[in-house]
Amino acid sequence: MSIEMTKNEVINYGLKIFEEIGANEICKVCINSGNSCCFGCEFIEDQVGCQKRNTACTAWLCGVQRYYFNDIGLLEGWNEFWKQVPGRLYRADRTPEVITVDRLPQSDHISKNKGKNVAKELEIFIANGGSFDKLERMLSLDLEFGNLYLK
């Protein structure tokens, strides 16, 4: 079954999933710690976050988020969904105003509390001197190398 969506609906669907699974809580910890995957982007506001989302930055997951999405069983569905969205570039968006997708990732089975718990653990990690940036890189590499062995 094909679903026609506007570019804004696609972005809002991605943001809705982040909210539903508590992934946005993880982003808040990162932003509040002074780190951000969007460092240097003209639309990132310090201590607040993104002020102008596009499909590229909505789809992209940092190492911590990728690890979290993998842990909750949503990474594959998330990636498959965004592969259907044309025009995503690095921090840029040439997605047409209307697109058609065949499938949407489902997140209604995942508790928002799980993301909140991860965020609390990250806050403790940072409060104890841990580096969010180093953790993000380590998890990203761990997931990449781990996936090489799974293939």
MILUMKOL-690311 format. One record per atom (N, C-alpha, C): residue number from 1; atom name; y, x, z negated. Coordinates in steps of 0.001 Angstrom, whole numbers. Each point is the difference from the previous one (the first is absolute). Last residue first. Layout:
# residues N
i, at, y, x, z
NUM, CA, Y, X, Z
...
This chain:
# residues 151
i, at, y, x, z
151, N, -9626, 26903, -8985
151, CA, -221, -316, 1428
151, C, -1292, 580, 501
150, N, 1908, 671, -4444
150, CA, -617, -1324, 128
150, C, -367, -306, 1449
149, N, 2312, 3968, -1398
149, CA, -1405, 75, -389
149, C, -714, -1341, 150
148, N, 4648, 386, 847
148, CA, -694, 847, 971
148, C, -1491, 47, -311
147, N, 2956, -2229, -2952
147, CA, -359, -797, 1176
147, C, -718, 833, 1051
146, N, 1677, 2141, -3831
146, CA, -1098, -879, -373
146, C, -475, -828, 1177
145, N, 3848, 2648, 461
145, CA, -1209, 811, 27
145, C, -1218, -823, -377
144, N, 4133, -2232, -154
144, CA, -239, 516, 1345
144, C, -1304, 789, 67
143, N, 1462, -1523, -4204
143, CA, -452, -1118, 825
143, C, -317, 464, 1417
142, N, 1825, 3139, -2927
142, CA, -1311, -409, -496
142, C, -575, -1115, 862
141, N, 4433, 1380, 773
141, CA, -981, 977, 500
141, C, -1416, -377, -410
140, N, 3442, -2663, -1688
140, CA, -18, -122, 1452
140, C, -1036, 944, 605
139, N, 868, 267, -4583
139, CA, -778, -1196, 324
139, C, -103, -195, 1503
138, N, 2691, 3555, -1537
138, CA, -1397, 249, -347
138, C, -873, -1204, 385
137, N, 4685, -366, 528
137, CA, -586, 923, 989
137, C, -1476, 240, -271
136, N, 2373, -2604, -3119
136, CA, -56, -689, 1291
136, C, -654, 879, 1049
135, N, 894, 1895, -4194
135, CA, -1103, -961, -73
135, C, -182, -704, 1331
134, N, 3702, 2828, -473
134, CA, -1246, 769, 87
134, C, -1221, -915, -41
133, N, 4191, -2064, -593
133, CA, -69, 603, 1324
133, C, -1302, 778, 201
132, N, 1107, -1773, -4232
132, CA, -429, -1055, 910
132, C, -206, 573, 1393
131, N, -378, 2701, -4663
131, CA, 807, -100, 1214
131, C, -572, -1072, 919
130, N, -160, 813, -5729
130, CA, -686, 16, 1289
130, C, 960, -192, 1164
129, N, 850, -65, -4950
129, CA, 339, 1168, 804
129, C, -693, 93, 1346
128, N, -122, -3618, -3379
128, CA, -671, 1182, -566
128, C, 209, 1253, 856
127, N, 1705, -4224, 1366
127, CA, 598, 246, -1317
127, C, -592, 1239, -665
126, N, -1904, -1532, 4047
126, CA, 1315, 613, 234
126, C, 674, 340, -1323
125, N, -4113, -2281, -240
125, CA, -216, 1283, 655
125, C, 1328, 738, 186
124, N, 157, -4422, -1486
124, CA, -469, 892, -1073
124, C, -190, 1412, 543
123, N, 1028, -3301, 3120
123, CA, 1155, 211, -882
123, C, -360, 958, -1136
122, N, -3449, -1414, 2842
122, CA, 878, 958, 672
122, C, 1231, 298, -847
121, N, -2961, -3323, -1489
121, CA, -642, 1312, -101
121, C, 861, 1084, 647
120, N, 1403, -4434, 462
120, CA, 147, 430, -1397
120, C, -608, 1378, -210
119, N, -591, -2013, 4203
119, CA, 1399, 387, -194
119, C, 240, 493, -1427
118, N, -4186, -1808, 1029
118, CA, 142, 1310, 637
118, C, 1426, 510, -206
117, N, -830, -4328, -1439
117, CA, -683, 972, -860
117, C, 88, 1414, 575
116, N, 1660, -3585, 2550
116, CA, 861, 214, -1169
116, C, -624, 1032, -936
115, N, -2527, -1401, 3677
115, CA, 1116, 841, 423
115, C, 942, 298, -1146
114, N, -3462, -3001, -857
114, CA, -587, 1312, 290
114, C, 1093, 984, 427
113, N, 1008, -4613, -739
113, CA, -50, 819, -1211
113, C, -581, 1385, 245
112, N, 135, -3509, 3296
112, CA, 1256, 732, -92
112, C, -14, 948, -1202
111, N, -4559, -1667, 2492
111, CA, 929, -308, -1091
111, C, 1224, 908, 36
110, N, -3351, -1801, 4075
110, CA, 369, 1197, -764
110, C, 1068, -365, -1036
109, N, -1840, -2897, 3483
109, CA, -1090, 283, -937
109, C, 322, 1181, -922
108, N, 2827, -1538, 3660
108, CA, 7, -1008, -1066
108, C, -1103, 224, -1036
107, N, 1321, 2353, 4291
107, CA, 160, 653, -1294
107, C, -81, -969, -1169
106, N, -1024, 1052, 5732
106, CA, 12, -992, -1071
106, C, 38, 708, -1343
105, N, 1590, 1090, 5451
105, CA, -712, 459, -1200
105, C, 133, -1051, -1101
104, N, 2, -1320, 5215
104, CA, 913, 349, -1078
104, C, -809, 522, -1179
103, N, -657, -638, 5787
103, CA, -488, -120, -1376
103, C, 1064, 465, -976
102, N, 761, -281, 4739
102, CA, -1292, -682, -48
102, C, -501, -227, -1416
101, N, 5213, 313, 2391
101, CA, -1023, 750, -733
101, C, -1272, -832, -48
100, N, 5052, 420, 2858
100, CA, -1214, -759, -277
100, C, -991, 912, -699
99, N, 5800, -249, 461
99, CA, -1258, 667, 336
99, C, -1163, -938, -309
98, N, 5844, 353, 586
98, CA, -1177, -852, -213
98, C, -1229, 781, 456
97, N, 4131, 2229, 58
97, CA, 363, -1045, -966
97, C, -1151, -956, -291
96, N, -1011, 5150, 1415
96, CA, 615, -1186, 609
96, C, 270, -1072, -1057
95, N, -23, 5255, -1215
95, CA, -903, -1152, 56
95, C, 712, -1174, 666
94, N, 1319, 4696, -1136
94, CA, 222, -590, 1323
94, C, -949, -1178, 201
93, N, 2007, 3514, -4111
93, CA, -729, -1220, 315
93, C, 407, -509, 1371
92, N, -30, 4603, -3812
92, CA, 664, -777, 1048
92, C, -905, -1145, 417
91, N, -1144, 3669, -3039
91, CA, 1247, -577, -514
91, C, 778, -794, 1039
90, N, -3870, 2075, 2186
90, CA, 387, 589, -1278
90, C, 1391, -500, -375
89, N, -2579, -3364, 2969
89, CA, 271, 1422, 154
89, C, 354, 551, -1375
88, N, -2171, -4703, 2627
88, CA, 278, 699, -1261
88, C, 148, 1487, 268
87, N, -1133, -3637, 3262
87, CA, 1387, 427, -156
87, C, 339, 699, -1296
86, N, -4068, -3773, 560
86, CA, 539, 1048, 867
86, C, 1413, 420, -422
85, N, -4450, -2169, -2589
85, CA, 1454, -141, 98
85, C, 565, 1146, 837
84, N, -4646, -484, -1367
84, CA, 304, -1075, 943
84, C, 1498, -137, 270
83, N, -1881, 2983, -3252
83, CA, -309, 522, 1333
83, C, 343, -1018, 1081
82, N, 302, -1126, -4629
82, CA, 1178, 681, 536
82, C, -256, 656, 1344
81, N, -3597, -2266, -2268
81, CA, 1114, -929, 243
81, C, 1149, 723, 695
80, N, -3630, 2571, -1495
80, CA, -352, -782, 1193
80, C, 1103, -985, 365
79, N, 438, 2508, -4005
79, CA, 155, 840, 1188
79, C, -311, -755, 1283
78, N, -702, -2251, -4083
78, CA, 1418, 306, 154
78, C, 229, 804, 1281
77, N, -4442, -820, -1304
77, CA, 642, -1218, 510
77, C, 1486, 196, 255
76, N, -2392, 3563, -2033
76, CA, -462, -220, 1372
76, C, 666, -1231, 631
75, N, 909, 973, -4601
75, CA, 548, 994, 918
75, C, -410, -265, 1449
74, N, -1243, -2368, -4276
74, CA, 932, -606, 945
74, C, 493, 968, 1084
73, N, -2881, 375, -4306
73, CA, -704, -503, 1178
73, C, 894, -618, 1063
72, N, 983, 2370, -4323
72, CA, -140, -1465, -117
72, C, -641, -629, 1238
71, N, 767, 4746, -220
71, CA, -697, -353, -1235
71, C, -238, -1499, -124
70, N, 2651, 1706, 3573
70, CA, -1411, 322, 191
70, C, -820, -450, -1208
69, N, 4629, -408, -293
69, CA, -526, -979, 962
69, C, -1482, 243, 266
68, N, 2201, 3184, -2711
68, CA, -91, -1301, -668
68, C, -600, -1058, 930
67, N, 912, 4237, 1811
67, CA, -1079, 117, -968
67, C, -231, -1333, -711
66, N, 3636, 278, 2850
66, CA, -1246, 36, 779
66, C, -1198, 73, -930
65, N, 4239, 292, -1985
65, CA, -290, -1354, 481
65, C, -1299, -34, 812
64, N, 1512, 4194, -1443
64, CA, -347, -810, -1179
64, C, -372, -1417, 438
63, N, 1551, 2983, 3348
63, CA, -1326, 371, -498
63, C, -438, -822, -1193
62, N, 3465, -2399, 3152
62, CA, -46, 1367, -522
62, C, -1414, 269, -506
61, N, 1209, -3539, 3974
61, CA, -398, 136, -1404
61, C, 20, 1467, -389
60, N, 2139, -3628, 4107
60, CA, -374, 1334, -467
60, C, -334, -10, -1485
59, N, 1672, -3885, 2483
59, CA, -1410, 303, 249
59, C, -454, 1286, -665
58, N, 4558, -1380, -114
58, CA, -784, -981, -745
58, C, -1488, 326, 112
57, N, 3162, 2517, 2439
57, CA, -18, 382, -1411
57, C, -741, -1021, -854
56, N, 309, -805, 4698
56, CA, -553, 1333, -221
56, C, -85, 333, -1481
55, N, 2058, -4060, 1562
55, CA, -1464, -43, 25
55, C, -608, 1364, -318
54, N, 4688, -946, -2195
54, CA, -457, -217, 1361
54, C, -1530, 46, -11
53, N, 4546, -655, -3751
53, CA, -1396, 228, 379
53, C, -199, -161, 1496
52, N, 4133, 953, -3428
52, CA, -187, -523, 1356
52, C, -1401, 346, 482
51, N, 1646, 1288, -4307
51, CA, 980, -1051, 253
51, C, -133, -600, 1403
50, N, -3177, 2888, -4007
50, CA, 372, -259, 1383
50, C, 972, -1171, 117
49, N, -99, 2361, -4777
49, CA, -1007, -101, 1041
49, C, 599, -322, 1356
48, N, 1589, 1225, -4895
48, CA, -133, -1405, 408
48, C, -1106, -178, 1031
47, N, 1675, 4264, -1911
47, CA, -413, -815, -1151
47, C, -181, -1485, 352
46, N, 2529, 2492, 3722
46, CA, -522, 686, -1170
46, C, -234, -962, -1156
45, N, -254, -1411, 5138
45, CA, 1033, 52, -1026
45, C, -618, 562, -1269
44, N, -1034, 35, 5647
44, CA, -533, 63, -1363
44, C, 1179, 125, -970
43, N, 348, -46, 4877
43, CA, -77, -1324, -603
43, C, -577, -7, -1417
42, N, 497, 3918, 3000
42, CA, 1329, -562, -242
42, C, -38, -1352, -722
41, N, -3657, 4030, -564
41, CA, 256, -1140, 887
41, C, 1356, -617, -362
40, N, -1993, 3630, -2497
40, CA, 756, 394, 1178
40, C, 277, -1137, 969
39, N, -4071, -576, -3180
39, CA, 1044, 969, -291
39, C, 681, 433, 1294
38, N, -3748, -3211, -910
38, CA, 1131, -245, 890
38, C, 1143, 978, -225
37, N, -3972, -291, -2626
37, CA, -501, 307, 1336
37, C, 1139, -107, 1013
36, N, 936, 1233, -5152
36, CA, -146, -1131, 895
36, C, -530, 483, 1330
35, N, 1660, 1398, -5566
35, CA, -752, 290, 1227
35, C, 51, -1233, 886
34, N, 1841, 107, -4404
34, CA, 812, 833, 877
34, C, -710, 416, 1269
33, N, -1417, -3054, -3594
33, CA, -218, 1394, -392
33, C, 818, 961, 863
32, N, -46, -4741, 773
32, CA, 666, 277, -1268
32, C, -168, 1439, -456
31, N, -2279, -1481, 3906
31, CA, 1449, -30, 230
31, C, 756, 349, -1279
30, N, -4691, -415, -344
30, CA, 356, 1129, 859
30, C, 1516, 68, 177
29, N, -1725, -3686, -2259
29, CA, -175, 1202, -812
29, C, 440, 1217, 799
28, N, -66, -4094, 2264
28, CA, 1105, 53, -971
28, C, -90, 1252, -863
27, N, -3539, -976, 3012
27, CA, 1203, 479, 693
27, C, 1166, 139, -975
26, N, -3893, -1976, -1605
26, CA, -232, 1429, 192
26, C, 1214, 619, 699
25, N, -88, -4595, -457
25, CA, 223, 592, -1324
25, C, -187, 1513, 62
24, N, -995, -2684, 3759
24, CA, 1436, 194, -138
24, C, 350, 617, -1352
23, N, -4430, -1377, 1019
23, CA, 323, 1305, 583
23, C, 1497, 295, -105
22, N, -2704, -4055, -1347
22, CA, 688, 853, -966
22, C, 348, 1381, 530
21, N, -1992, -3995, 2231
21, CA, -975, 931, -579
21, C, 636, 966, -1001
20, N, 2600, -3404, 2304
20, CA, -1210, -666, -496
20, C, -961, 943, -708
19, N, 3963, 1677, 2220
19, CA, 323, -765, -1210
19, C, -1267, -592, -623
18, N, -424, 2201, 4125
18, CA, 390, 974, -1026
18, C, 277, -697, -1324
17, N, -757, -2752, 3682
17, CA, -1247, 623, -465
17, C, 311, 1026, -1090
16, N, 3655, -1935, 2117
16, CA, -684, -1002, -835
16, C, -1304, 574, -555
15, N, 2431, 2510, 3155
15, CA, 648, 35, -1312
15, C, -645, -981, -971
14, N, -1517, -26, 4466
14, CA, -334, 1276, -632
14, C, 589, 98, -1400
13, N, 1209, -3708, 2557
13, CA, -1409, -100, -367
13, C, -455, 1278, -698
12, N, 4346, -105, 1804
12, CA, -99, -790, -1238
12, C, -1439, -186, -451
11, N, 781, 2179, 4121
11, CA, 546, 803, -1098
11, C, -157, -736, -1319
10, N, -1165, -2393, 3802
10, CA, -949, 1098, -192
10, C, 446, 866, -1177
9, N, 2890, -3405, 1409
9, CA, -1165, -569, -676
9, C, -1047, 1082, -293
8, N, 3789, 1206, 2541
8, CA, 345, -212, -1409
8, C, -1151, -618, -786
7, N, -494, 533, 4673
7, CA, 41, 1313, -643
7, C, 320, -158, -1484
6, N, -2323, -4172, 2122
6, CA, 1212, 745, 299
6, C, -76, 1344, -718
5, N, -4403, -2753, 1711
5, CA, 900, 258, -1122
5, C, 1264, 691, 494
4, N, -5021, -2722, 1485
4, CA, 1284, 490, 467
4, C, 934, 122, -1205
3, N, -5551, 127, 561
3, CA, 1121, -524, -772
3, C, 1273, 620, 541
2, N, -5599, -959, 1500
2, CA, 1233, 768, 97
2, C, 1123, -718, -743
1, N, -5643, 82, -303
1, CA, 1176, -839, 0
1, C, 1239, 884, 0
